[in-house]
Amino acid sequence: MANKYEVGDVLTGKVTGVQPYGAFVALDEQTQGLVHISEITYGFVSNVSEFLTVGQDVDVKILEIDETTEKISLSIRALQERPTTVRKKEVLPRKSLQDRVDEADANGFNSLKDKLQDWIEQSGQ
């Protein structure tokens, strides 16, 4: 590595390559790092080239430096404001199948139960 970089440094680099798993970003003439697809932006990214193109200048933050392999992990997402999450409506606990059958029986068969005695009496005459 030509320059001494540190974890947490924020730099401007140039995208040198786009792959399905992320993008390579040149930090200087001799040093480049990888922005993994999960570090491009918040949310789901299915296609890196929808967000980055070769030659594009990007601001990145250094997440990790592996001194033995000289690999640098970068993030664009770390420099973005985290989106507010929308809270889901409170989910009521699901009723068991038996509870739903009992509820349907209680509502649906009352009229049969009420008429059953009349039918029995009618059939006996």
C-alpha positions in Angstrom: 0.0 0.0 0.0 1.4 3.3 -1.1 -0.3 5.4 1.6 -1.0 4.4 5.2 -4.7 4.1 5.7 -6.5 3.5 8.9 -9.9 1.9 9.8 -12.4 4.7 10.0 -10.8 7.0 7.4 -13.2 8.6 5.0 -11.8 9.1 1.5 -12.9 9.8 -2.0 -12.1 7.1 -4.5 -12.8 6.1 -8.1 -14.8 3.0 -9.0 -12.5 0.8 -11.1 -14.6 -2.3 -11.5 -18.1 -3.5 -10.9 -18.8 -7.2 -10.1 -22.0 -9.0 -9.0 -20.6 -9.1 -5.4 -19.5 -5.4 -5.1 -17.3 -2.7 -6.6 -13.6 -2.1 -6.6 -12.6 1.5 -5.7 -9.1 3.0 -6.2 -8.0 5.0 -3.2 -4.7 6.1 -4.9 -2.5 5.0 -7.8 -1.5 1.7 -6.1 -4.2 1.0 -3.6 -7.8 -0.2 -4.1 -10.5 -1.7 -1.9 -13.7 -3.5 -2.2 -17.2 -2.1 -1.4 -19.2 -5.3 -0.8 -22.7 -5.3 -2.2 -24.1 -5.2 1.3 -22.2 -1.9 2.0 -23.4 0.0 -1.0 -26.6 1.4 0.5 -29.3 0.5 3.0 -31.9 -1.9 1.8 -31.6 -4.7 -0.8 -29.2 -4.3 -3.7 -29.7 -6.9 -6.4 -27.6 -5.3 -9.1 -24.4 -3.3 -8.2 -24.4 -1.6 -11.6 -27.7 0.1 -10.7 -25.8 2.1 -8.1 -22.2 2.4 -9.3 -20.4 2.7 -12.6 -16.7 2.5 -13.6 -15.1 5.9 -13.4 -17.5 7.3 -10.8 -16.1 9.1 -7.8 -17.5 7.9 -4.5 -17.0 8.7 -0.9 -16.1 5.6 1.1 -15.2 4.7 4.7 -12.6 2.1 5.5 -14.2 -0.7 7.6 -11.3 -3.1 7.7 -7.7 -3.5 6.6 -6.1 -6.9 6.3 -2.4 -6.2 6.5 -1.3 -9.7 5.5 -3.4 -9.8 2.3 -3.4 -6.0 1.9 -7.2 -6.1 1.3 -9.3 -3.1 2.3 -13.0 -3.4 3.0 -14.9 -0.2 2.2 -18.4 1.1 2.8 -20.5 3.7 1.1 -23.5 2.9 3.3 -21.6 3.8 6.5 -21.6 7.4 5.3 -25.4 7.5 4.6 -28.0 8.4 7.1 -29.8 5.4 8.4 -33.4 5.4 7.1 -36.2 5.5 9.6 -37.9 2.2 10.0 -41.6 2.0 9.7 -43.1 0.1 12.6 -45.5 -2.7 11.6 -48.9 -2.6 13.1 -49.3 -4.7 16.2 -49.9 -8.3 15.1 -52.5 -10.1 17.0 -51.6 -13.6 18.0 -52.9 -16.2 15.5 -55.8 -18.3 16.6 -55.3 -22.1 16.5 -57.2 -24.1 13.9 -59.3 -25.6 16.7 -60.2 -22.1 18.1 -61.3 -21.0 14.6 -63.4 -24.2 14.1 -65.0 -23.8 17.6 -65.7 -20.1 16.7 -67.3 -21.1 13.4 -69.3 -23.9 15.0 -70.6 -21.5 17.6 -71.8 -19.0 15.0 -72.7 -21.2 12.0 -74.5 -24.2 13.6 -76.7 -22.3 16.1 -79.6 -22.2 13.6 -79.3 -25.9 12.9 -79.3 -26.6 16.7 -82.3 -24.5 17.2 -84.2 -26.2 14.3 -83.1 -29.8 15.1 -85.7 -30.3 17.8 -88.5 -29.0 15.5 -87.3 -31.5 12.8 -87.3 -34.4 15.2 -90.8 -33.6 16.3 -92.0 -33.2 12.7 -90.5 -36.5 11.7 -92.2 -38.4 14.5 -95.7 -37.4 13.5 
